[in-house]
Amino acid sequence: MLIDLEDVGRTVSLVLGRRDVKADDRLIEDLGAESMDVLGVIVALEEKHGVAIDETAAAGVSTVRDLYEVVLKSQHGPTADTDRSA
């Protein structure tokens, strides 16, 4: 199943219990997530999409869009291009 940005937003919304999650929302600053919450979102995305997200890539995640890009790269391998227009 190919992931899309809206799907990542829905997963973030469900895990964090937040509504109206936007692509450029910062997980910690805007959505009030703590590091364990971010880990929970990452695990949920890994399970849902059957990917393994690299710890180094996960450490650079700040926004919902960052999460999308990391999952997308995980689906297509380390050389995948990401589409920021999604």
Buried (B, 14 or more C-beta within 10 A) or exposed (E): EEBEBEBBBEBBBEBBEBEEBEBEBBBBEBBEBEEEBBEBBBEBBBEBBEBEBEEEBBEEBBBBBBBBBBBBBBBEEEEEEBEEEB
